Amino acid sequence: MSAATNADFLKHLVDKDYLSAAAAVTPDHADAQSGPSGLRRLWQLTELSAGDFADEVARFYRLPRIDLSALMGADAGAERFTARFLRDTAVFPFFDAEGNATLALADPGDESAIRAAEIVLNGPVALTIASYEDIGLVLNERLG
């Protein structure tokens, strides 16, 4: 993954007119540039749908994008994690056709969630971007 930060992504959103420069510097939203839920706050500042925002994240971070139907059909690795961790971090671990661990996530800057997945899954994980909404739906379907 690139060394891009949420602040870089914020600038990207402003440059593409998905977010006004004025909204980007509003004190109430200053914390949207950092922290594990920073991208969620940035998404809420835009008018983009969850899917369009995830598409933009995937393009910006140069990561593959996975949609809801592919997530629903994936061989889940979620049973190795607590439901609270998965929901709080907006991640969904699964295994590809070759059995390789993959982590669908909405915020590729959440290094602690990525590292936790690597520890639980005993090795490196491939990353793919999913929308916050799609991850929530698949977690509700799989975990109840």
Secondary structure, 3 states (H helix, E strand, C coil): CCCCCHHHHHHHHHHCCCCCHHHHCCHHHHHHHCCCCHHHHHHHHCCCCHHHHHHHHHHHHCCCECCHHHHHHCEECHHHCCHHHHHHHCEEEEECCCCCEEEEECCCCCHHHHHHHHHHCCCCCEEEECCHHHHHHHHHHHHC
